[in-house]
């Protein structure tokens, strides 16, 4: 389909009513992330003020039409944002709603689902009876909340999204879970895009054949400018300490990261290597173990472009940034 819009920095939180999405969204907003509230609740409030019937317990087709209009407006309003945007439900929710509660598919909804895409990974909040409550906008019982959850699970998979279920934890635990998964997704995407660009030589990513030091320096600068939990550079030396085999980064989680392998662990290197942690940045030491940060790589990485690499790193890390840069 032509003119499809894909926004990998648009993250959907979905699930049945009363599953804790809004509390998590509020906590994300408090951390500085951009958030978009649920359109359904907004519409119900507006309809109640005017004694309208375009609500879930009234004219569901009219309710669906309004939800689609508002959802498209929210999507388009946020299109210029480069940092993370969290949506309390997304356009694919409406595909599930149409099938489960209007008992038919809606061509306009189906078109919008294909036309306006979010991050491939969607966070699904399971039913949680212990926290389920009703209010003026949420009048469904828990049985219907379960039905909604099942419809969403089936619908999002049909629409081509990958679902990750958010565990039943306190709000802060759920927020941390989401942010950890987001970071893993973005770092994997960065690694994959670099490998697609530069390729692989003899089963080794070309970015790790020489430019690994340049990658480490650019990533170090970009990450530490954006986040309070810092990374530092790690030299993977031969046991003799006379040769540097590779240069990676130590993530705040304790894992290693580079632009070719992605997230990995110390144990992946075996007994013949020694990890030298550069806790305080030392440019001369990085120059030494990189064997020159400004050299070229005509044999192993001929297409290397420092400016392009910097752009890829920065644009990917922007996807997991808050507005508080």
N, C-alpha and C positions, 0 to 999 in steps of 0.2 A: 504493500500500500504506500502511495506517494505521500510526501510531506508529513510523515509520522514525527511527532515530537517526543524525544526521549530525555527525561530529566533524572539522571542517576543520583542527584542530590535531593530528590523528593522521596521522603520515606513515609510509608503508610503504617499507621497503627489501626488495626481492625479487630473485630470480634463482636460477640453478642452484646446487647445492652447490659450495663451494670457489671462489666468485667474489669473495670479499673483503668480504662484507657485515659479518661479525662484527667484523673489524678496524676498519671505519668506524664501526660502532655503538659500539665501545669508545672510539674517539677522540671521538665526540660526547658520550659520558658524561663523559669527562675534561674537556670544555669546560663541563659543567654541565647538559647536556640530560637530560631523562628518557628512558630507553630500556627496551625490553621485549625480552628474549632470545627466541630461537627455541624454540617449544614442542616441535618434533620432537626436537631433541637432548635436551631435558629428559626427554621420555618414554622415549627409547631408554636413557638412563642408568638411569632407574628400572626399566625392564624387565630390563636386564642384572643389576641387583642382586637381582631376585626370580626370575630365570630365566624371565621372561615372554616371550610370543611376539607381543605387539602392537607389532611393529616393521616397518620397510619390507621387510626380507627374510623376514618371517614372515607373520602374519595382517594383511594390509594394511587390511581393513575395520575391524578392531578398532583398528589404529593411527590410521586416519582418525577414528574415533569419539572417541578420546582427544584427538587434535589439535583437534577441534572444541570439545570441552568446555574444554580449557585455553585455547584462543584466545578463547572467549567470556568466560571468567573474567578474562583479561588485559584485554580491552576494557572490561568492566564495572568492573574495579578502577580504571581510569584515567579513567572518565567525568567525574569532577568536576574534572579538571585543565584549566586554561585555557591553560597554556603548552604549548610543543611537546612531543610524545611521539613517539619514533621506535620503530617496531616492526620487529624482524627477522622478516619475513613477516607476512601478515595473513590474515584469514578467506578472502578470495578465492583465496589459494594453494590452499585445500582443494578448491575447485571444479576447479582444474586437476589436482590430485593424483587426485581421484576419477575423472576422465575418462581420464587418461593411465595410471594405475597400478592402479586398481580396475576400469577398463574399463566404467564406468557412472556416471551422475549420482546424487547423493545428495540426497534431498528436504530433509533437515535442513540440509545445507550450503547448498543453494540458498536456503532461507528465511533463513538467517543472513546470507548475502551481501547479500540485499535489505534486511534489517532493520538491519544495523549497518554504516554507511558511514564511510569514512575520507576524508582529503583526496582530491580528485578526481585530483590528480597523484601518480603512484606512480613511485618510482625503481627502475629495472630494471638489475641488474648482469649484464653479459654474461659468457659463459664465458671463462676466462683460463687457458689450459693451463699457462703458465709458473709460476703460483702454486698450481696445483691439487695438493692432497695428500689422502691418506686418513688416517683415525684410527679410534678405536674406534666412534664414532658415525657417521662418514661412510665407508661401505664401497662406495659406487657408483663405477664407473669414469668416466672423462671422457666417454665416449660417452653414458652415462646422464645426466651433468650437462648435456650439450647437449640431450638429449631433454627434460629438466626445464625448461630455459630456454625452449625452443620452446613447450612446453605452457603455461607461465606467461604468455608473451607473448600467446598466443591467448586464454587464459582471462581475463586481466585486461581485455582489450579487450571480450570478450563480457560481462563484468560491468559495463561502463560506465565504466572508468577510463582516464585518459590516461597513457601511459607515456613517461618520459624516461630514455634510456639513459645510465648513468653511465660516463664515459670510463675507459680503462685508464690510471690514473695512480697515483702513490704515495698512501698513505692520506690525507695532509694535503691533497693536491690534490683528491681525491674529496670530502673533507669540505667544502672551500671551494666546490666546484662545487655541491654539494647546498644549502648555505646561501645561495648567491647565487640559485639558482633559487627557493628558498623565499621569499626576500625579494621577488623579482619577482612571484611568485604572490600573496602577501598584499597587496602594494601595489596590484596590479591589481584585486584583489577589493574593497579599500577604495574605490578610485576608482569602480568600477562600482556599488557600493552607494550611494555619495553621489549619483551621477548618477540612479540609479533613484529615490531619495528626492526630490531637489530638481529634477530635470529639466534640460532644455536650452532655451535661448532663442536663436533665430536662429543655430543651429549652434554656440553657445557654451555650455558647461556653466554653469548658474546659480551654482554655487559660485565660479566665476571672475568673476562679475559683482558685485564688491563684497566678499563674505566671504573672498576669497583671503588677505587679511592675517590674518584670524582663524584660518583653517585653518592657515596657516604657523606662527602662534604656538602653537596647540594641538599641532600635530605636532612642532614644535621641542621643546617641553617633554616630550612623551610619549616621543619617540625618545631624546633625550639622557639621560633618566632611566633608560632600559632598556639602552642599548648604549654600549660604550666608544668605538666609531668614531662620531664626532659628525656631525650635520648642522648647516648654518647657513642663514640666510635670504638670499635674493637678490632685489633689486629690479630689475625689468625696466623701465628708464626710456626715455622718448623721447630722441632724440639731443640735444635742447635741454636735457635734465636738468630741465625745468620740470614734467614730468608723469610720474607712475608708471603704466605701462600694466598691470602685473601684478606679483604677488608669488609667488615659488616658493621651493623649498628645494633646497639643494645636498646631494645624497646623498654618502656616503663613496666611492662609485664614480666621482664626478665628474659624474654625470648630474643633471638637474633633475627635480623632482617637484612636482606639485600635486594637489589633490583632484578636478580635473575632467578634465584631460588624462592624468594619471598620469606615468609616467617618460618624459622627453623630453630633447632636447639644446638647447644654446645656439643652434645653427644653425637651429633651427625658427623663430626670431624674425626672421631676416633682418638687413639692414644698417641699418635705421632705429631700432634699439634698442640700448641700452647696459646692460650688466650691472653693477650695483653690489653687491658682495659684503659682507654684514654679518658679518664674521668674528667680531667680538665683539658680543654682543647689546646693542642700544641701543633701549630701549623708546620713547623719544621719537621716534627716527627711524622706527620701525615705525608709531607713531601718525600721524606726518606722512604717510607714503606710503600708509597704509591709509585716510587721510582720516577717521580716527576708528574705533577698534576696537569701540566700543559702539553704533554707529549701526545703524539698521534698513534693510531693503532691500525696501520695499513693492512696487516695480515689477518689479525683476529677480529677486529671490529672496525672495518673500513667505513661504515656509514655513521659512525658516532658523531653526534652533534651536541655539544654542551648546552647550547641555548634551548634546543628542543627538549633535552632531558630535563632541564630546569623547569620548563613550562609544564611538562607532564607531571613532575613531582608536585609543583605548586597547585595545579588545577585539581589533582586528586585529593591533596590534603585539604583544599578548600571545601571539599564535599563533606568533611566531618568537622568543620569549624563552626563555632558559634559566631554571633555578631560582635563578640567582645574580643577583638583582635588587638 
